[in-house]
């Protein structure tokens, strides 16, 4: 009985150390890595753009490419951001987004995403011409 009691005491001492490894991340938040990947893709698309527009009511960012293509990033129902080219196809690039907003400030665009806990990430989106110092 002492051996059984000792084994139970050891297990009860060790199990709490492994509980944090078993917990799953919250499904209502955006991870840091997801945010970084999303903003890197968005910045790469914006650098190639000749013009950027944001439609506030529909939460849609439009990136006009030199080829004539229009790439859009739009907040849709079920808290997702989708990417489309010329309003065709659909690639979900980010989940669990409560709000997506972009604004032009001092000749540069800034975009932000929010989850249920508040602000998650923000990043400037300079176009190629802005990086090269060309003014419109």
Secondary structure, 3 states (H helix, E strand, C coil): CHHHHHHHHHHHHHHHHHHHHHCCCCCCCCCHHHHHHHHHHHHHHHHCEEEEEEECCCCEEEEEECCCCEEEEEEECCCEEEEEECCEEEEEEEECCCEEEEEEECCEEEEEEEECCEEEEEEEECCHHHHHCCCC
